[in-house]
């Protein structure tokens, strides 16, 4: 049976009295490895993310950063290691004190705690905006239709699109469609929200509205949020912690002002310099 590691920052100060046990991570990656054929893209990732923490994962193309969050959505299976969400193994389940591969029922149960917004919006083109947002609560969670509609309207108002409920995706800009996708994920009330390069498919003038929406959610929500992005200013503003990954390893991590302004490793210094010059 796997033992959870302590989350970053849970060690008490010397001489301090502990009133409660250390906080359990909301997400825990434990020696995660992933190979595609002969290519190992993740090489033993250990990462604990606290409840409510907002972390941004940065790194060059091919570094493995998107694979890390795709595993949480059960879109990629680890080659080895254990991922836990809210104290439960994701890809495994415990049977008689041992971890064994999870069945589909277990995967669905744990995955239900996670929401994800992709690069592409993946909206149903034949459905109105309101129907796009209420479909999953009704058919996946079993929420009554009226309650699903109320939730959807609340979330669409949060992303600034309540006045567009009767439109179809093709009638909206790319930025508006991405904000609908965010509302659709939020309406499921996930404990963990994942954002994978959500502005990379947008025209430059539409990026700001989507980033503002995510920033507003981060400020007003206690959800754990994990973001993969190339928007460094955005990462600096939104993150409690920035994690730099290169060649399948975590190279540096820490508060954004330290990681992005005072990188310790030559690899991160080079990445940030190349990024500023438009090479990454």
C-alpha positions in Angstrom: 0.0 0.0 0.0 1.4 3.4 -1.0 2.2 5.9 1.7 1.4 9.6 1.0 4.2 12.0 1.2 3.8 15.3 2.9 2.8 18.2 0.8 5.3 21.0 0.1 5.3 23.5 3.0 3.7 21.2 5.6 6.8 21.0 7.8 6.2 22.9 11.1 8.6 25.6 12.2 11.1 24.6 14.8 9.5 24.5 18.2 6.0 25.0 16.8 3.1 23.1 18.3 1.1 21.1 15.7 -2.6 21.4 16.3 -3.5 19.1 13.4 -1.8 16.6 11.1 -0.1 17.7 7.9 -2.4 18.6 5.1 -3.0 15.8 2.6 -2.2 16.7 -1.0 -5.1 17.1 -3.3 -2.9 15.6 -6.1 0.1 13.4 -5.6 2.5 12.0 -8.3 4.8 9.3 -6.9 7.7 8.2 -9.1 5.7 8.6 -12.3 7.3 7.3 -15.4 5.8 7.3 -18.9 7.2 5.8 -22.1 5.9 5.9 -25.7 7.6 3.0 -27.3 11.4 3.4 -26.7 11.0 7.0 -25.7 10.7 7.8 -22.0 9.0 11.1 -21.7 8.6 11.2 -17.9 11.5 9.9 -15.7 10.3 9.6 -12.2 8.1 12.6 -11.4 7.4 13.3 -7.7 5.0 16.2 -7.2 2.5 17.0 -4.4 -0.1 19.7 -4.9 -2.0 21.0 -1.9 -5.8 21.6 -1.8 -6.6 25.0 -3.3 -3.0 25.5 -4.7 -2.6 27.0 -8.1 0.4 25.7 -10.0 1.7 26.4 -13.5 3.8 23.9 -15.4 6.2 25.3 -17.9 8.9 23.8 -20.1 9.9 23.4 -23.8 7.9 21.5 -26.3 8.2 17.8 -25.7 9.3 18.1 -22.1 6.4 16.0 -20.8 4.3 18.8 -19.2 1.0 18.0 -21.1 1.5 14.3 -20.4 1.5 15.1 -16.7 -2.0 16.5 -16.8 -3.4 14.1 -19.4 -2.7 11.4 -16.9 -5.0 13.0 -14.4 -7.8 13.0 -17.0 -7.0 9.3 -17.7 -6.1 10.1 -21.3 -2.6 8.6 -20.8 -1.8 5.8 -18.4 1.5 5.9 -16.4 4.0 3.2 -17.3 4.8 3.0 -13.6 4.2 4.9 -10.4 1.1 6.0 -8.5 -1.1 9.1 -8.9 -3.5 9.9 -6.0 -6.4 12.4 -6.1 -7.9 13.5 -2.9 -6.3 10.6 -1.1 -7.5 8.0 -3.6 -5.3 6.2 -6.1 -6.3 7.1 -9.7 -4.9 4.3 -11.9 -4.9 1.8 -9.0 -7.3 0.6 -6.3 -6.6 -1.1 -3.1 -7.6 -4.8 -2.7 -6.7 -6.6 0.4 -4.0 -4.1 1.3 -2.4 -4.1 -2.1 -2.6 -1.7 -5.1 -3.9 -3.4 -8.2 -4.8 -1.8 -11.6 -8.1 0.1 -11.4 -11.2 -1.0 -13.3 -13.2 1.4 -15.4 -15.7 2.0 -12.6 -13.0 3.2 -10.2 -11.4 5.3 -12.9 -14.7 7.1 -13.6 -15.3 7.7 -9.9 -11.9 9.3 -9.2 -11.9 11.1 -12.6 -15.2 12.7 -11.6 -13.2 15.0 -9.2 -11.3 16.5 -12.1 -12.3 19.0 -14.8 -10.2 19.9 -17.8 -10.1 22.6 -20.5 -8.3 21.7 -23.6 -6.5 23.7 -26.4 -9.5 23.0 -28.6 -12.9 23.9 -27.3 -14.7 20.6 -28.3 -18.2 22.1 -28.1 -21.1 20.3 -29.7 -21.8 22.4 -32.8 -25.4 21.4 -33.1 -26.3 22.4 -29.5 -26.9 25.8 -28.1 -24.4 27.2 -25.5 -26.8 26.4 -22.7 -27.2 22.8 -23.9 -23.5 22.4 -24.2 -23.1 23.3 -20.5 -26.0 21.3 -19.1 -25.4 18.0 -20.9 -22.8 16.5 -18.6 -24.4 17.5 -15.3 -27.6 15.8 -16.4 -26.2 12.7 -18.1 -23.1 12.1 -16.0 -24.0 13.4 -12.6 -27.7 12.8 -12.8 -28.6 16.4 -11.8 -32.2 17.3 -12.5 -32.6 19.5 -15.6 -33.8 22.6 -13.8 -30.9 22.5 -11.3 -28.5 21.9 -14.2 -29.9 25.0 -16.0 -29.5 27.1 -12.8 -25.9 25.9 -12.4 -25.1 26.6 -16.0 -26.5 30.1 -16.0 -24.5 30.9 -12.9 -21.3 29.6 -14.5 -22.0 31.3 -17.8 -22.5 34.6 -15.9 -19.2 34.0 -14.2 -17.4 33.8 -17.6 -19.4 36.7 -19.0 -21.6 34.8 -21.4 -25.0 34.6 -19.8 -26.5 36.7 -22.7 -25.4 34.1 -25.3 -27.2 31.0 -24.0 -29.3 30.6 -27.1 -26.5 31.0 -29.6 -24.6 28.1 -31.2 -20.8 27.8 -31.0 -20.3 29.0 -34.6 -21.9 32.3 -33.7 -19.2 33.0 -31.0 -15.6 34.0 -31.3 -12.8 31.6 -30.4 -12.3 33.3 -27.1 -16.0 33.1 -26.2 -16.1 29.4 -27.2 -13.1 28.8 -24.9 -15.0 30.6 -22.0 -18.0 28.3 -22.7 -15.6 25.3 -22.4 -14.4 26.7 -19.0 -18.1 27.1 -17.8 -18.8 23.6 -19.0 -16.0 22.2 -16.8 -16.8 24.4 -13.8 -20.5 23.3 -13.8 -19.3 19.8 -12.9 -17.9 21.2 -9.6 -14.5 19.5 -9.8 -12.0 19.5 -7.0 -9.2 19.9 -9.4 -9.2 22.0 -12.6 -6.7 21.4 -15.4 -6.0 23.9 -18.2 -3.8 22.7 -21.1 -2.5 25.6 -23.2 -6.0 27.0 -23.4 -5.0 30.1 -25.4 -2.7 28.4 -27.9 -5.4 28.1 -30.6 -6.7 31.6 -30.2 -5.9 34.7 -32.2 -3.7 37.0 -30.1 -6.4 39.6 -29.6 -8.7 37.0 -27.9 -6.1 35.6 -25.5 -6.6 38.3 -22.8 -10.3 37.7 -22.3 -9.7 34.0 -21.6 -6.8 34.6 -19.3 -8.8 37.2 -17.4 -11.6 34.6 -16.9 -9.2 32.1 -15.5 -7.6 34.7 -13.2 -11.0 35.6 -11.9 -11.8 32.0 -11.2 -8.5 31.5 -9.4 -9.1 34.5 -7.2 -12.6 33.5 -6.2 -12.4 29.7 -6.0 -10.7 27.3 -3.6 -10.3 24.7 -6.4 -6.9 23.2 -7.0 -5.7 24.4 -10.4 -3.0 23.0 -12.6 -2.1 25.0 -15.7 0.2 24.3 -18.6 1.0 27.6 -20.4 3.5 29.6 -22.4 2.1 32.8 -21.0 4.8 33.7 -18.5 3.2 36.9 -17.3 0.0 35.0 -16.7 1.9 32.3 -14.8 3.5 34.9 -12.6 0.2 36.5 -11.7 -1.9 33.4 -11.1 0.5 30.8 -9.6 1.3 29.9 -6.0 4.1 27.8 -7.5 5.7 27.4 -10.9 7.2 24.0 -11.9 9.8 23.8 -14.7 10.0 20.5 -16.5 12.7 19.6 -19.0 13.4 16.2 -20.7 10.9 14.4 -18.4 12.3 15.7 -15.1 11.3 18.5 -12.7 14.3 20.8 -12.8 13.1 23.7 -10.7 10.0 24.6 -8.7 9.0 27.4 -6.3 7.2 30.7 -6.1 6.8 32.4 -9.5 8.9 35.4 -8.5 11.8 33.1 -7.7 11.5 30.6 -10.5 10.8 33.2 -13.3 13.0 36.1 -12.0 15.9 34.3 -10.4 16.3 30.8 -12.0 18.9 28.7 -10.3 19.7 26.3 -13.1 21.4 27.1 -16.4 18.7 25.1 -18.2 15.9 27.3 -16.9 17.9 30.5 -17.5 18.4 29.4 -21.1 14.7 28.4 -21.5 13.5 31.8 -20.2 16.0 33.7 -22.4 15.0 31.7 -25.5 11.3 32.2 -24.6 11.7 35.9 -24.3 13.4 35.9 -27.7 10.5 33.9 -29.2 12.4 30.6 -29.8 10.4 28.3 -27.5 
